[in-house]
Amino acid sequence: MRLVFMGTPDFAVASLNALVEAGFDVVGVVTAADKPAGRGQKLQESAVKQYAIAKGLKVLQPIKLKDPEFIAELKSLHADLQVVVAFRMLPEIVWNMPPKGTINLHASLLPQYRGAAPINHAIINGETESGVTTFFLKHEIDTGDVIFSEKVTITSEDSAGDLHDKLMNVGAGLLVNTVQAIAEGNYTEQPQPQSDELKHAPKIFKEHCLINWNQPVQTVYNLIRGLSPYPTAFTKLNDKTLKVFKAELEEKETGLAPGTFLSDGKTYLKFAAKDGFIRLTDLQYEGKKRMQIDEFLRGMRL
């Protein structure tokens, strides 16, 4: 089978590499256009593009997915199947092009957590289980018939970064199995279960990252884990932004107004939530580098 792969970030690289290593014929890679980044605003290539170039794969970087030149070039690749991992929404003219269709790897157990940020929301909501799902694309986002899925355990200390890596690796293996099954015609499509209690995973914006200390301590702890390392939960300290990458929770009566902080100036800094303390361990103060709590307190007067 001739495959076209579509993806952009590191999460997608593991899947592309797994397909290449498994010997599949990847005839083209579609990824995001180069974007200026950093202080120098130099053009930066996506992780998928960097990998594809290193492997000598053909790269396409359309600005608009309905561009006639892109559509013509995509058709000229004569793909039997298209594979999408962490890319953008495709127009029907693209996803309906190959004879065997277009499949997607999604970082949740569908139908739960459809949307742009399934990894973050699973942690934020305190889930103990997530997983990956492969399915065929159709009109409505993340609603196509399921091919395969695989569960992954979430520990009480896992961050979004930890779950990202687990799902990235499990997903790469699941994707190889899926493509192999399609090549052999050895699979059965299953419609996604209907449910009135769907949990969604919309895109996360900065306002969602501000810690509300009036909430239960477990809720705050899950928010910090679910936004680490990116886009990162934050609070205010001396009117400056304090990003929190890691923390510990103490479930006990504080006797303090939510948002009040305590510190010995040497080893700990903790904020009162509704029913306990959040003890910060890994953080970044506005204008400073990321650091551990003891290093932060050595250079900070509270």
C-alpha positions in Angstrom: 0.0 0.0 0.0 1.1 3.5 -0.8 0.7 5.8 2.3 0.5 9.5 2.7 1.2 10.6 6.3 -0.2 13.9 7.8 1.1 15.3 11.1 3.1 18.0 12.7 4.4 17.7 16.3 6.7 15.2 18.1 3.6 13.1 19.0 3.2 12.3 15.2 6.9 11.6 14.7 6.7 8.4 16.7 3.9 7.1 14.5 5.6 8.1 11.2 8.8 6.4 12.4 6.9 3.2 13.3 5.4 3.1 9.9 8.7 3.6 8.2 10.5 1.1 10.4 7.7 -1.5 9.7 8.5 -1.2 6.0 5.4 0.6 4.7 5.7 2.7 1.5 5.3 6.3 2.7 5.1 8.2 -0.6 4.5 11.6 0.9 4.4 13.6 4.2 2.0 16.5 4.7 2.9 18.9 7.6 2.5 22.5 8.7 4.3 25.3 7.0 7.5 26.6 8.6 6.8 29.2 11.2 8.9 32.0 12.8 9.8 31.1 16.4 12.0 32.3 19.2 13.6 35.7 19.9 15.2 35.8 16.4 11.9 34.8 14.8 13.8 32.3 12.6 11.7 30.0 10.5 11.3 26.7 12.3 10.5 23.4 10.7 7.9 21.0 12.3 9.2 17.9 14.1 7.6 15.8 11.4 9.3 17.7 8.6 12.7 17.4 10.2 12.2 13.6 10.5 10.8 13.3 6.9 13.8 15.1 5.4 16.2 13.0 7.4 14.6 9.9 5.9 14.4 11.3 2.4 10.6 11.4 2.3 8.7 13.8 0.0 7.3 16.7 2.0 4.3 18.9 1.2 3.5 22.0 3.3 0.2 23.6 2.1 -1.0 26.8 3.6 -4.5 26.0 2.5 -5.7 22.4 2.2 -8.1 23.3 -0.6 -5.4 24.9 -2.7 -5.7 23.5 -6.3 -1.9 23.0 -6.6 -1.8 21.0 -3.3 -4.8 18.9 -4.3 -3.2 18.1 -7.7 0.1 17.2 -6.1 -1.6 15.1 -3.4 -3.5 13.2 -6.2 -0.3 12.6 -8.1 1.0 10.5 -5.2 -1.7 7.9 -5.8 -2.0 7.0 -2.1 -4.1 4.0 -1.2 -4.5 5.2 2.3 -3.9 8.4 4.2 -2.8 8.4 7.9 -3.4 11.4 10.1 -1.8 12.0 13.5 -2.0 15.3 15.3 -2.7 17.4 12.2 -5.5 19.8 11.4 -9.1 19.3 10.2 -9.2 18.1 6.6 -11.7 19.1 3.9 -13.6 16.3 2.4 -11.8 16.7 -0.9 -8.6 15.6 1.0 -9.9 12.9 3.4 -12.1 11.3 0.8 -9.4 11.1 -1.9 -7.7 7.6 -1.4 -9.5 4.4 -2.3 -9.0 3.0 1.2 -9.9 6.2 2.9 -8.2 8.2 5.6 -7.5 7.1 9.1 -6.7 9.1 12.3 -5.0 8.2 15.5 -6.6 10.0 18.4 -5.2 10.3 21.9 -8.3 9.2 23.8 -10.7 6.3 24.0 -13.4 7.6 21.7 -16.1 8.7 21.9 -14.8 10.4 25.1 -12.6 13.5 24.8 -13.2 14.4 21.2 -11.4 17.6 20.4 -8.0 19.4 20.3 -6.7 18.7 23.8 -7.7 15.1 24.9 -4.5 14.5 26.9 -4.8 17.7 29.0 -8.4 17.3 29.7 -8.1 13.6 30.8 -5.6 14.7 33.5 -7.5 17.8 34.5 -10.6 15.7 35.0 -8.8 13.3 37.2 -9.2 10.2 35.0 -7.3 7.1 35.9 -7.4 5.6 32.4 -7.0 6.9 28.9 -5.9 5.4 25.6 -5.6 5.7 21.9 -8.1 5.0 19.1 -7.7 4.6 15.3 -10.7 5.4 13.2 -11.8 6.4 9.7 -12.4 10.1 9.1 -15.8 11.4 8.1 -17.6 14.7 8.2 -18.1 15.3 12.0 -14.8 15.7 13.9 -13.6 12.5 15.7 -16.8 10.6 15.1 -15.8 8.0 12.5 -16.0 4.3 12.9 -13.4 2.8 15.3 -10.9 0.3 14.0 -8.8 -0.4 17.1 -8.2 1.1 20.5 -5.9 0.4 23.4 -6.1 1.5 27.0 -3.4 3.2 29.1 -3.3 3.7 32.9 -2.9 7.2 34.3 -1.2 7.3 37.7 -2.0 9.9 40.4 1.3 11.7 39.6 1.2 11.6 35.8 1.4 15.0 34.1 0.1 15.8 30.7 3.7 15.3 29.5 3.9 11.9 31.0 0.6 10.8 29.5 1.6 12.3 26.1 4.7 10.1 26.0 2.7 7.0 27.0 0.1 7.5 24.4 2.6 8.5 21.8 4.4 5.2 22.0 1.3 3.0 22.5 -0.3 4.9 19.6 2.6 4.3 17.2 2.2 0.5 17.7 -1.5 0.6 17.4 -1.2 2.6 14.2 1.1 0.0 12.6 -1.3 -2.7 13.6 -4.2 -0.7 12.0 -2.5 -0.1 8.7 -1.4 -3.8 8.5 -5.0 -4.9 9.2 -6.3 -2.5 6.5 -3.7 -3.8 4.0 -4.8 -7.4 4.7 -8.5 -6.6 4.9 -8.5 -8.1 8.4 -10.6 -5.7 10.5 -14.1 -4.8 11.4 -15.3 -1.2 11.8 -17.3 -0.4 14.9 -19.5 2.7 15.2 -18.6 4.8 18.2 -20.9 4.1 21.2 -23.7 6.7 21.7 -23.6 8.4 25.1 -25.4 11.3 26.8 -22.4 11.8 29.1 -19.6 12.7 26.7 -16.6 14.5 28.0 -15.1 17.0 25.6 -11.6 18.2 25.0 -11.7 21.7 23.5 -8.6 23.8 22.8 -7.1 25.3 26.0 -6.6 29.1 26.2 -4.6 31.2 28.7 -7.6 32.1 30.8 -8.2 28.3 31.5 -4.7 28.1 33.0 -5.1 30.6 35.9 -5.4 28.7 39.2 -8.6 29.3 41.1 -7.6 28.7 44.8 -11.3 28.6 45.8 -11.6 25.2 44.3 -10.9 21.9 46.1 -7.2 21.0 46.4 -7.6 17.9 44.3 -9.1 19.9 41.5 -6.2 22.4 41.6 -3.7 19.6 41.7 -5.2 17.9 38.7 -5.2 21.3 36.8 -1.5 21.7 37.4 -0.7 18.1 36.2 -3.0 18.5 33.2 -1.3 21.7 32.0 2.3 20.6 32.6 4.6 21.1 30.8 2.4 23.1 28.4 0.6 25.5 28.4 1.2 25.5 32.2 -1.0 26.5 35.1 -0.1 29.8 36.8 -1.0 32.0 39.7 0.1 35.5 40.8 2.8 36.3 43.4 3.7 39.9 44.1 1.7 40.8 41.0 3.9 38.7 38.8 3.1 35.5 37.0 4.2 32.3 38.7 4.0 29.2 36.4 3.6 25.9 38.3 5.0 22.7 36.6 4.9 20.3 39.5 3.3 20.4 43.0 2.2 18.2 45.8 -1.1 18.3 47.6 -1.9 18.3 51.3 -5.5 17.5 52.1 -6.2 19.2 55.4 -7.9 22.2 57.0 -5.8 25.3 56.3 -7.7 27.9 58.4 -6.6 30.4 55.7 -8.3 32.3 53.0 -7.9 30.5 49.6 -4.9 31.9 47.8 -2.9 32.7 50.9 0.6 31.4 50.8 3.0 30.1 53.5 6.8 29.7 53.2 9.8 29.2 55.5 11.9 31.0 52.9 14.1 28.0 52.4 12.4 24.7 51.5 8.7 25.2 50.9 6.1 27.5 49.4 2.5 26.4 49.6 -0.8 28.0 48.7 -4.1 27.4 50.5 -6.9 26.0 48.4 -10.5 25.3 49.5 -9.7 22.2 51.6 -5.9 21.9 51.7 -2.5 23.2 50.5 -0.7 23.0 47.2 3.0 22.7 47.8 5.0 24.0 44.8 8.0 22.0 43.8 8.9 23.0 40.2 8.1 26.5 39.0 9.0 29.5 36.9 8.7 33.1 38.1 8.1 35.9 35.6 11.4 36.9 34.0 13.3 34.0 35.5 14.2 30.5 34.3 12.4 27.3 35.4 13.7 26.0 38.7 13.2 23.8 41.7 11.6 25.3 44.9 14.8 25.5 47.0 16.7 27.4 44.2 13.7 29.7 43.7 13.5 30.6 47.5 17.3 31.2 47.8 17.0 34.1 45.4 13.5 35.4 46.4 12.2 37.5 49.2 8.5 36.8 50.0 
